[in-house]
Amino acid sequence: MEQHYEFTLKHYQTLLKKAKQSNYTFINYEDYEKFNGKYIILRHDIDISLEKALEMAKIESLEGISATYFLMLTSEFYNVLSPYARKIVEEMSSLGHQIGLHFDPTTYHYSTKEELENIIQQEVQILSSIIQKKVTTLSFHRPSKEVLENNYQFEGLINTYSHVFFKDIKYISDSRKRWREETIDELIEKELFSHIQLLIHPIWWESENGTLNDSISHFIEQHNRHLFEKFSNNISNFPLEFKKKLDSIKIK
């Protein structure tokens, strides 16, 4: 059944306010065992857009909320090593947010759990060196049945798909710009669950409400503009015809 839900940044801020008014506290993964009371662990898997992530990070900071942003080293859409990306990540950290590793196992070939962990730890070391802070949390990109069923534990890391976070407490996600069951608003209003892990993908939340296709189109426009800007900054005598195209691309 199609959901008519307002995926806007304004509604997102309202949602955060509503959760606090319902006496939910936003906590990080490290704090769940020692926290008494209702809580939400707020997480963002950054598959596509660092710019959209920063937008959301600023809203959460205004509400006094810390979230965990999971970044990919193998993304086809952004490069965490670039000066541009580093600046964004530094700003997210300065706003009080945590940085974790968003790991895509399909990028590698492995046959045992030990081999998988070695690869993960390599990525953890790289990301830790980039952000100048030890990475302690891990989320899998499109987790397989194997990942979800085996309750993997890795040294020095909290796995967001371990059973304690994925099965023992309520897990809810906005994947593909829809809620699979009730919306997070409904869960908060009904207060059926005292403990929630909430996965929000910033790419779906915009200034104006729209469809999944709208969100994809807006990202492509923004990405194209970013590419044009990088070209213009890196070559002399940037062709006028491309300068006109750059000026014509509107950011939604």
Disulfide bonds with the S-S distance in Angstrom:
none
